[in-house]
């Protein structure tokens, strides 16, 4: 969609041209001639596509004031169909209703003598603007070449148009996009626009200080809501302010959130995926280059600010989705594929919270990982090849509170021109109590950290779309974990003593350096699973380093897991043997009968567990149904 202010300027100029042409026909019987001339000029200028109607027109020749009541500019659908057959139909049609159009200090003498139009003030009260967009391939700007400048269109009638101020009060704007017969509407209401110092002459097109021939456009849009075509999400904000003179764009109370609560969202969608909520108090673009937007369709700004926001991502693993290859979907590679050219020198994050929550399909519990109070700067956020010739790297320097506890500092460097998505990341996590991660691992893995003190983590990783390599250091002590059973009917979980003992005494090192003073460094060398998203691939690489630091290298992990399986088989074998012999001597049953009973009991136990999991899931869904959308 083209910028709304471009439409507004074009519409205002169009109306002024029609009025200016007609002013030359003033006489003692000015009113009928003026009425006829305005309508005639509109038909001629638009190939009969538009007609104009109004209730009355008032002219004060002494003061040079003009007022038009209830002005209507209406597109003719029959003419539009004919223009489509001739491949001359424009992509946009405009239906405009203006309650009252007031023009002050109309310089009639300048128009008649010098062909120069000067207006002191133009006020447009409560206009309704409906733009209907229907793309036609023959209007492709690439094939048609550059469009004719506005001055070239008016120079036969006027040498110059100069308007000191234009005020459009309480605009109701509707944009309808038509694709294959399907209409999609976009509406904003009560928009206020002020335009200062409009100049259209032979030099204004090249004036770099002007934006669409103006010295200033100030737009204020009040509360706004837009629902995505699929109906799952809505976008809203409290206020939008645009000022081309100050070169600022400001959005307040921005939100992108689902229209349904979590339970209803996944039931309606019928598959897995992310439930995303993004809210921001302030989003501001400073030193925005409006000139490049109008001339080259590029979004350039020196600084973008995101302040006091929250990004929450939730996933319900009860719902499955088909696996898709994630190669080429790193954030910087997606940025490079954007059709819009973007260039932001620095993106500043000021107090942003980030959280990821996941509902376990096995335990029907929600685990959450959080990054609170995130601050930082991302430099050279661009996909413009001319800017990347000077600097091809995008850098992100961030700090946050991991699980609202340890201080995490990270530095990312993205090679924007790399065909394989090369990037590096390094950082450190400060001192924290490791039991805080239980909020994440207990619901998802049925494991909890009983105790543990983290002194520091330091990592340095090089990666691309296919693999990652680097080092991982983790200093900690007093690490103990508990392996838990599934929740009982009372919601409690019991510790599995034997397995917990095996893990703590045999599997994990309680500290790094260990009791003998040996310090273990994790060496990351991991081939990426092509179906893992970007951040999951990062986590899998870091997890490799964590495992090595706690003493769980690949060989030792395999060896100890095999040992644990053997021990479990021995224990189970002993229990079964006890039960078998007890049954034979006490109940005088054959071994075959006892084995059959055992299988039946195992099936009943499995069914009982499955039934319990089903009840847990239904209970979790009932809790989610109580939530409001976006919670």
N, C-alpha and C positions, 0 to 999 in steps of 0.2 A: 504494500500500500504506500502510495506516495505521501510525502509530508502534508499534513493538514494545512499548514500555513501557506504552502504553495497554491493550494486550491483557493484559499481565502483571498490572497492577493489577486489571483487570476479572475475570480468572480467579481471583486470590487472594480478592477480595471475594466472588465467587460461592461458592467453597468454604466460606469463613467463615460466610456466611449460612446455608447448608445445615446446618452443624454447630451454629450458634447456635440455630436453630429447634428442633433436636432435643434440645438440652440441657435444655429445659424439661420433658422427659418422663422425667427420671431417677427411678428407684425402686429397690427392692431387686433387681428383675429388669431392670436398666437396659440390658443389652447387646442383647437381642433387640429391645427397644422402640427403642433408639437406631438400630440397624441398619435397622429398618423405617421409622422416621421420616426418616432421611437420604435413603433411596431415594424415599420418598413426596414429600418436599419438592422433590427434583431434578425429578421427573416433573411436579409441579404448576407449578413455577417456569418450566419450559421448554416447556410444552404437549406434554409427553411426547416431546420431541425428543431428550432425553438420558437415559441411564441411568448409574448409578454402581455400581461393584463394588470390593471390596477384600478382602484376605486376612484381616486382623484389625484390631481397634481396642482400644487400651489407654488406660484412664483412671485417673489418680491423683487422687481427689477431695480428698485432704488438700493436695496441692501445686498442684492445678489444672492438671495437665499432661495432655496428650492426644497419642497417637501413632497414626497410621493406616499400615498396611503395604500396599504395592503397590496404590495407589489408581488406578482407571481411570474416566475420564469419557468416555462413548462416544456419538456421535450416531447416531440411528436413521435409516438411509437411506430406509426405507419411509415413516416419518412425515414426513421432509423432502419427499418427492415429493408427499404429500398437502397439505402446507403450500404448496408451489409452485402446485398447482391452485387453492388458495384465495387465492393472492396474499398469503400471510402469511409466506413463508419468508425468513429472514434471509440477508444476503449472505455471512456468515461462519459456518462450522461449526468446532468445536474438538474434537479428539481428544487427550486428555491422559492421560499415564501418569506417576505419581509413585512412586518407589521407597519413600520414607518421608516422611510429613508429620508434623512435630513442632510442638506448640503448648505454650508454657510460660506459667504463671501465668494460667490461664483463670479470670477473675473470675465464678464461677458465681452468687454471691450478687447481684452487680450486675446480671447478666442477669435473674435471677428477680424481684428487687425493683424495680429501676429501669429495666429494659429498656435497659441500657447495657453494651456489650461492651468489655472492656479486655483486651488481650493484651500480655504483656511481649515475647515473641519468637516468631516463626514461622519455621521452617526447612523448606525444600522441597529434598529431596535428589534429584539426578539426574532432573529431570523431562524428559519428552519431550512437546513441544507441536507438534501438526500443525494448522495453520489452512488450511481450504479456502475459497477466495474465489470466489463465483459471483455476479456482479452481476445485480440485478433492477431494472428500471425503476421498479417501484412502491415501491422503497425510496429513491428519489431524495430527498435531504434538502431540496431546494428545494420540492418539491411537498408533502412530509410536514410541513414546518415544523420548529421546534426540537425536539430530543429531550428526553425527560423526564429531569430531573436524577437522579443516583444516589440522593440522599437521599429523593426522592419514592418511589422503588421499595422502600426498606427501612423507612420510618417507621411502617408498620403493625405491624411486628414489633420494631423497635429504634429508639430515639431517637438513639443515638450508637454509633459504632464507633471505637475508638482502639487502634492497634497501634504499639508503640514501634519495632519493627524487624522487617523481613522479609528473609530471606536465601534466594535461589534459587541453588543450587550446580550448576554444569555442566549448563546447559539445552541440550538438542538441539532446535533449532527448525526447523520445515519449513513453508514457505508454498507452497500450490498454488493457482494461478489457473486457473480453468476458463473458457474462452471458446469457444463453439460446439463443445463437446465435446472441445476440445484442452486437454490439461493441461500447464502449465508450472510447474516446480518451482524453488524457491529455498530453500537450506538454509544454516544456520549451526550450528556445534556448540561445545560447551564454553563457553557464555556464562555469565558470573557477574553476578548482579544483587543489589544491596543497596538496600533501601527503608527510609527512616527517617521515623518520625512520620506514620503514616497517620491521618487524621481525616476521618470522614464524619458530619456533623451539619447542622443547619439553616443554619449560617453558613459552612461550609468551601468551598462552591461559589463564594462571592464573595471568598474570601481570596486577594488577589493575590500573597501570599508563597508560596502553595502551587501545586504543579504536579500535576494529577490527584490532588488531595487529599493530597499528600505534601509534606514539607519537603525531602526529597532523594531522588533516584533516581540511583544510580551503576551504570553498565553497563559491562562489559568484554567485548569480543568478540575472540577470538584470530584467528589467520590464517584468511582467507576467500577463496574464489575463486568467481566467477560467470561463466558463459559466456553470451554473447548468443544469442538464439533462432536467428539465422542461422548461428551456428557460426564466424563469422570473427574475433570478438574475445572477450577475457575481461577481467574486472575483478577485481583482487585487492588486498588490503592485509594488512599484518602485524598491526596491532592497531587497534581502535576503542575509544575511551573516551568515555563521556558522563556528565557530572555536572551535574544540574540545580541544585544549590546553588551551585557555583562558576560555573555558567552557561558551561561550556566543552564543546566537541566536538573531539576530537583523533583524527586518522587518521595512521598512520605507514606508510611504505613502500607508498604507493599506486601502482598501475599500471593503465593501460588500454592493452592491446597486442594485436596479432593472434595467433591461435593457429597460424598458418602462416608460413613464411618468405616472402620477397618473391616468389620464383619460383612457389611453389605457390599463393600467395594470388591472383596475377593469372591463373594458369592455371585455377584453380577458379572464380573470379569471371567470367572471360571478357570483361571490359570494363575500361575505364580507371577512374580514381578515385584517391583518396589512401590511402596506407598509413600509418597514424598510430600513433605510439608516444608515450605520455605517462607519465612516471614522476616521483614526487614523494616526497622524504623525509618531509616534514611538511606536513599540511594541518590548520589549526586555526581554529575559530570561537570568538571570545572575546565575552563579554557577550551570549551567545545568549539570545533571548527565548523561553523554553519556554512561557510563558503564552500568547503570541500564536500559537504553533504549535498549542496545544491548542484555543484558543478560536476563532481566525480562520483557521487553516490557512495562516499567513504565516510565511515564514522571515526573521526579523529578527536582525541581529547588528551590534554596533558595529564589529567588526574581523574580517577574514578574512586569514589568513597562508598564503602558499604559499612554502615554503622548500626550497632545494636540489633543483631539479627540471629536467627536460629534456623539451621537446616537439619531436619529430622527425616531419617529414612528407616522404613519398617518393612520387614519381609516375613510372610507367613509360609513356612516350609511345608505345611499341609497341602499347599497348592503347588503343583509342579509346572514347569514351563520347559519348552523344548530348548535344548542346548544350542547356542549359536557361537560361531567363532568370533573371538574378540580381538584377533590380530588387526591392527590398524585403528583401534578405538581408544588409544591413549588420549588424555585430554588435549595435549598439544597437537596431535594428529587430527583430532576432530576440529580444532580451531583452524587448522590449515585448510580443511575441506569446506569451510563456510563460504557461501556465495558472496556474502557481504564483506567488503574489505574493512578491516578493523585495525585501528592503531591507537592504543592507550599507553602512554609513557609509564604511568605507575598506577596500579590498582591497590588501594589501601583497605585493609580489613581492620575494623575497629570494634572489638568486643563481639565476636561472632561465636555462637555455640554450634557444635556439630555432634550429632548422635546417630548411632546405628543400632536398631533393635531387631531381634529375630525371634520368631516363635518356633520352638523346636517341634518337628513333626513326631518325635519319639516321646517327649516328656510333656508337651503342651505347656511349656513354660517360656517366658520371654527373657532373653538375655540382652543386655545393653552395654555398649561401649560409648563413652562420651569424651569429647574434647571441648572443654569449657574455656571461655574467655580467650578466644583466639585473636591474636594481633599479628600484623605483618604487612609486608609490601611485596607485590608481584610486579616486576619490571619488564618492560618491552613486550606487552601483551598485543601481539600483532600477527596478522597473516598477509601483510602487504609486502610483496617481493622487493619493492624499492627500499623499504625500511630494513628488510632482512639482509640486503646487500651490505648495509653498514654494520648491523649487529644481528647475528643469527640466533643468539641465545636468549631465552626467556628465563628469568631467575625469580625464585620465590623464597623469601626469608620469613619464616613463621615461628611463633611461639604460642604455646597453649598449655592448659592444665589437663593432663591425662587423668581421666576418671575423677576429676576435681581434686587431684592429689599431687602427683609428681609433675614437675615442670619439664615439658617436652619442647625442645628447640630443633627445628629442621631447616635444611637448606636444599632446595631443588634447583637443578639446572637442566633445562630442556633444549635440545638441539632442534630448532624448528624446521630445519632443512633436511634432517636425516630421513632417508627412505625407510629405515627400520625402526624409527621412533626412539632414537637414543636419548637417554637422560641419566642423570646421577642424583643421588640423594644421600645426605649424611646428616647426623644430628646426635643429640644426647637426651637422655631422660634422667632427671635428678632423683634424689632420695625419696622413697615412699614405702609405705606398708603394703606388702604384696596382697594382703587379704582384700584390698579394695577391688581386685579383679574378680572376686566371687560373684559380683553382680552380673558379670558377663559369662563366666564359665560354669557356675553351678546350674543354671537352668538349661544350658545347652549340652553339657558334657557329663552332668552328674558327678562332678569333681569339685572339690573346694580346697582352697589354700588354708591350712590350719594355722600356719605361721610363716613368716618370711620377711626379711628386711632387705630392700633393694638399696644399694649405695649409689650405683650409677650404671647406665647403659650408654655405650658409644658405638655407632655404626657408620659405615662408609661403603656405599654400594654403587656400582655401575650396572646399568641395565638397558635392555631394548625390548622389542616385541617378542624376542625368542628366548632370552636367557638373562641371568643376573649373576654377578660376581662381586665379592666384597668381603669385608671383615666385620665381626660382631663381637663386642666385649661386654660382659655382664658381671658386675661385682655385687655379690649378695651373700647373706648368711642365714642360718636357722630356717631353711626351707623344709616344710612338711606339708603333705597334702593328705586329704581324706577321699577315698573312693566311696561313693554313696550308692545306696539302693534306690529303687524307684519309690516315688511317694506312696504312702499308704492312704487308706480312706480318710485318715485324720489330717492328711497333708504333710505329715512328717516324713523325713528320710533317715534311715539308719546308716551308720558307717559300716562298711565292709572291712572288718578288722584285719583279716589275713591279707587281702589284696592291698590295703593301705600300708600294712607292714612291709610287704614285698616291694612296693614302690619306693617307700621312704628309706628302707635299709639297703636295698639292692639296686633299684633302678636309678634314683636321682642322687646327685651329689648335694649334700646339705648346704654347701657354700662354694664360692669361687673367689679366691683360691680354696682348695679342699683342705682337709685336716692335715695333710702332709705338705702343705705349702705349694702344691702344684697349681699353676694358673692355666685355665683353658680358654683359648680364643676360638670363636666360631668362624669357620671359613665357608663362606657362601659360594656355591657353584651349582646353580639350579636351572634346568631347562623348564621353560614356562609351559604350563598346560594351555593350549591355544583357546580353550573354552573358559578359562578363568578371566573375569574382568580385571581391569588395571589394578585396582586397590587390593583385590584378593591375591593377585600375583605378587604384589609387594609384600603382603602379609605372609604368604607362603615362603618367600625368601627370608624374611626376618625370623620366621618360625624355625627355619633350618639352623640359623645361628643360635637361637635360644636353646634348642635341643642339645646342640653340641656343648654349650656352656654349662648346662645342668648335668652333663655326663651322658646324654642320650644320643650318641652318634648312631649312624645307620646300622653298623655291624652289631653294636652293643644292644640297640633296641630290638633288632631281629632275634639275637641270641636270647635275651632276657624274656621276650614275649614267648619264644618257643619253650623256654624253661617254665614260665608261668602256665602255659597250656598243659605241659606234662604234669606239673604239680596238681593242677585242677583236675586232670584226668585221673591221677592216682587217688586224690581225695574222693572224687565222685565214685571211682571204682571200689574203694574201701567201703563207702557208705552203701553202695548197691550190694556188695557182697554181704555186709552185715544184715541188710534187709532181707536178702535172698535166703540166707541160712536161718535167720530168725523165723521167716515165714514157713520154711520147710518143716522146722521142728515144732513150731507152735501151732500152726494152722493145718499141717499135713497137706499142703498144696504142692503140686508139681512145680518144677522150675519154669516150665512153659507158661503155666497159669500165672505165676508171679511176674514173669517178664511182660505178659499181656497186660496185667493190672498196672504194671509200672508205666507202660506206654500210654495207657488210658489216663493215668494220673498226670503224666507229662502233658498230654493233649489238653486235659482239663485246666492244668496250670497255665499253659500257653493261652488258652481261650480266656481264662480269667484275667491274665495280663492285658490281652487285647481289648477285652471289655472295659477294663479299668482305664486304658489309654483312650478309648472312645468316650467314656464319661468325662475324663479330664479335658479332652478336646471340646466337647459340648459345653462344659463349664467355662472354659476359656473364651469360647465364642459368645456365651451369654454376657460375660464381663465386657467384651469388646462392643457388644451391641448397646451397652449403656453409654458408650462414649459419643461425643459429638464429632462431626466431620472436622478433620484437621487437628484433633487432640493428639 
